[in-house]
Amino acid sequence: MVVLVPCSTIQRIHRDRLMNIFYLDHNPVTAARYHCNKHVVKMILESAQMLCTIINEVRGEQYTPYKSTHKNHPCTLWAGHSLQNAQWLYDLTRALNEEYKHRFNHDTDHKSFRMLEDNNIRGYLAYYLEDRGFTQPAQAMPEYLKSDDAVFSYRLYYQLEKADLLQYTNRERPYWL
C-alpha cells in the first residue's frame, strides 16, 4: 500500500528537523570554534530565532523582532526550560558571532546577533525565565547517535552525518574530527 503525503507535510517535517543546537563542547566558546563554517553563519540566525521564540511564548504575544518559530522543537523547549539553558545558548550565539567575524574577516556583527544586543534579549530572558539550573541539552539527531553524553553524541553526529560540510576557514579542524 502506498500512502501519499502532501508536499506541505514533507516540507514541514524536513524544515523542523533542520533546527538544532550543536552542543559540541560544554564551553560555549569552544563549541563555537568547533562549528563548521556553514553552521557558524546559520546557527547565529537559528539561535536568535529560538531565543526570541522563548520570549514571545512566555509573554503570550509577538514581542521580539523575530516571529516565533519551531516553538515545540526539542532544542527550543530545552533552551526555554531554564535561564541557565537560555544563557548557554546566548553565550554560544555570542561566541558564534565572534567566530563569524574571525573566520570571514568581518568588522561588524552578524545581523541576527546585533538584533539580540539591540533589543536586550539577554535581559528579557533573565527577567522572564526561572533559573532551574543547567539541564542536559536536547539531542536533535537520528536515534542511533543519541547517548547520555550530548557532547559525544553531537561530535559523532558531525563526524557521521555532517562530514560533507566540515570546512574551517582561519581555524584548525577540531582534534576529534
N, C-alpha and C positions, 0 to 999 in steps of 0.2 A: 504494500500500500504506500502510495506517495502522498505526503502531506505538503501542501503548498503554503508557504509562509509569506505574508505580504512583505514587500521590499521595505516598507517603513519599519516593520518589526525587526528585520535583519539589521537595518541601519542603526536602530536604537540600541540593539544588543551590542553591535560592533562598537558604536560610539561609547557606550557605558564601560566597555572593557578597556578602553584606551586611557581612562583616568587612572592615575596612580601616584604614589609617593614612593620613590625609590630609596628605601631605607638601607643604604649601602654601608653605613657605619653609625655607631651610637653618637658620635660627634657630628653635628650638622655641617661644620666647616669641612671636615674630612669627607663626609658623604658627598658634599657638593663637588669636591675635587675629583671624586670617583665617577661622577656623571659623565657620560659621553657628550660630545659636542651638541648633538641634536637635543638631548634631554636638558642640557644647560639652558638652552633657549626656551624650549617647550614647557619645561616644568615651572618656570617663573610665572607664566600665564596661568597654568593649571593650579598652582598653589594659591595664587591670588584669587582665582575663582572660588576655590574651596573655602578660603578664609572669609571672603565676602558672603558666600552662601551661609556659612555658620552664623554670621551676624544677622543677615536677613531673616533666617529661620528662627533665631532666638527672639528677635523683635516682632516677628509675625508680619513683616512688611518689607517692601523693597526699600532699603535704606542706604545701601552702598552703591558706588558707581557700576559695579558688575551685578548683573541679574543672577539669581540663584540658578545653579546648575548641578546636576548629579547629587542632589540633596540626600538621597538614600544610598549613595555609593559607600562601600565599606571604609574607604580612605577618608571621605568627608565626615562620616559618622565617628570614626576614630579621632580625627582632629578636633571635632566639636565636643567630644565626651569630657574633656578635661582641659583646663587652662594650660597645664604643662604640655599636653599633646599639641595644642594650637601654637604655643610659644616655640616648640621644637620646629614645627612646620614653618613658622615665621622666620626663625633663625636659619633654617635651611634655605628659604627663599632669599634672605639677605645674602647668604654665602653664595648661592647660585648667581645672584646679581654681580657679586664680585668676580666670580669665575667668568661670567659673560663679558665683563669689561677686560679682564686679563687675557682670555683666550682670543677674543676678536678685536683687541686694541680699541675699545670704545672708551671715550672720556665721560660719557653720560650714562646714567642708569637706564635699565630696561624700562620701557613704558609702564608695564604692569607693576614693577616694584615702586616706581615713582608714585603711582596711584595709591599703593598701600601707605607709603610715607605721607603723602599729601593729605590723606583722609584719616590719619591717625587710627588705622585699622588695628594696630597692636594695642592701643589704648582701649578701644572698644572691646576687644577680646578680653582684656583684663577686667573690664567693667562687667561684662555680661556672663562670662564663663566661670563656673565653680572650679576651684583647684582640687581635683581628685587625685593628684599625683600623676606621674607618667605611666601609661599603660602600654602593653605590647602593641606595636603597630599592626594595622590590618595588612594582610598579605594578598594583594590583588594579582594573582598569578595562577597558572594551572595547578591543580591539586597535587600532582606528583612532585612539585617543587617545595611545597609548604612543609615547615618544620616548627619546632619550638623556638628556634633561633631565627628571628626575622632578618638579621644581617646575613647570616649564612644563606638563607633562602633567596634573598634579593641578589646576592652575589652569584649564586647558582643560576638564577633567572637571567641575569645579564650574560653569563657565560653560554648558556644553552639556548636562550630564546631571543637574545638581542645581539648576537655575535656580528651580524651584518651592519650594525650601527656604531660599533665601538671605535670611533675616531676621536683623537685627543689633540687639539691644536695648542701649542705653547704649554703643554702639560704632559708629563710621563704617563703611560698607561698604568693603572693600578697594579700593584705587585701580584694580586690574586687572579689576574686575567691570564 
